[in-house]
Amino acid sequence: MLLGLRISNVAVIEEVEVAFGAGLTVLTGETGAGKSILVDSLGLLLGGRADADAIRAGCEEASVEGVFERTPILATRLEELGLPDLGDEVLVRRVVGRSGRAKAYINGSMVTVGVLARFMRGAVDIAGQHEHVSLFDAGLHRVLLDRYGQLEDPLATYMCDYEAVADVVARMEALGGDESRLRERAEFLRFQLDEITRLDPEPGEDVRLDAERKRLAGSEKLKRQGAEAELLLGGEEASAVETVGRALGLVNEAVKCDASLEPVAQSLGTALAELEEAQRRLNRYVEGLESDPARLSEVEDRLDAIKRLCRKHATSLEGLLQKRDALETELSTLDNRQEVLEELAQERKSAEERARRSGEALSRARVACAGTFGSQVREGLGMLALGKAAFEVRVTPGNQLRPEGLDEVEFFFSANPGEPARSLAKVASGGEASRLLLALKRALADSDGCGCYILDEADAGVSGAIADVVGRMIKDVSGHRQVLCITHLPQVAAYADAHLLIRKGLKGERTVSEVVTLEAGAERTQELARMMSGVEVTREALGAAEALVRSAHRVAGSPRARRDPTPEGGPRSRLRRSA
């Protein structure tokens, strides 16, 4: 959901800051007041093309900032892209310079426009601007049909089977190709394997050799320290063993008079035994120490060879041993390539058969729900004065295994009776696109993941009772998603939860556009009356506007509770902090 938008120095807009809430927000105003500028500016935040001509005269750059609700999808994309996650909101900013170069930011971090487009993909749908309407992207039609039909399980089954095929194919390709290249690869593997085999390292050998090297290198020092320690323990009358022995004798005599000293005598006895054992072990250690320069040289050479080989392969000894096993496996596979290829060919055949069966099941499920989906969309088009329009979901079967299935899915549309249905992006005009989008969204209301719809003049070409139906349908969709609707019809505007008026005026000697939030009551009624009667608002128009509002409230139920558009710490303050 879009929470706030700030536009600076774009066309006739000098500085505009708007907060948005849930439900339906309508934008009205005279033709040329700047309504489309808001939509085009929002398109920049979705990664749209930046045009230096849109920069306000006399300014070097224009900027657009938007605060969006941090949905689980956006949170996942932040993590995947390594971008800052600042909590419940995501701040997106786009700056366009006079040179035509643009900069983009997500939560304060600079990103490329391509990354921005991928990050915002599917977050906002703008009807009337085909390059930003995800529903008109043929690549997404399969995804939308699968969502509509709740085909996650058969799709997951097929994708698992397809990945098994891809894995076998990759292994076969690794064994295929030019014979000379494979021979060179085998020779290289054999050279590496021979190098490791000649050294024949053992697990943990580097640690053991390093310990032995330290002991051999310090043998004289160790012998001297061990002999001195042995002497302190038991070599003289004042040694530790002698001293503890005398203490033990004195305490044993005292125990005869006072039995409470028995624990002390036991402790001293244990200490004396431990000291004597330590003395004996030190004696054996010192006697076993020998200086062996030849062995030291041998250990150092061996340790150096192991370390050199580990550095060469950029791994530890454990990794080197694992690589030896991997080299043996790959070399064996190459040496027995023909046999392995034959085995893989059988495995591929079986995997392809499984994938084809699951793919055909997925295709049948798609065909089954395509008709129902098309019927629901045509029903919505009929309610929107496009009852004779043609809409169909074409599921074209194929034989080739692909990541998304065996078939292609695409939506086709024709607004004119007798004309063949063609790809959406080629045939839908701005007003038709908006109404078609509305009919599609109505059918996809329970499965579409987009959080904000922008309907640019969805009422184009309709009037009277049909306009009221458009209003009701937009209101119904806004119960599931945030909807921003540019409209010229009071019958649509009457259903709004929030009403924004875009108007032009003079600031000094220059024309500027501003956005005014109309409060419920007299302000909104006045604007609805203007939309009915033109420049001069008549008493009759005011009465008709009041009747429209009452009728809309009866249809829609009690008015949706609107959030305060400028709470402390909300979108407006967030936009200001980012400046």
Helices and strands as residue ranges (DSSP letters): E 2-10, E 13-19, E 24-28, H 35-45, G 52-54, E 61-69, H 72-81, E 89-97, E 102-106, E 109-111, H 113-120, E 124-127, G 130-132, G 134-136, H 138-148, H 152-175, H 179-199, H 205-217, H 219-234, H 240-255, G 259-261, H 262-288, H 293-312, H 317-335, H 337-383, E 390-396, E 408-414, E 422-423, H 424-427, H 430-443, E 452-456, H 464-478, E 482-486, H 490-493, E 498-507, E 510-518, H 522-533, H 539-556, H 571-578
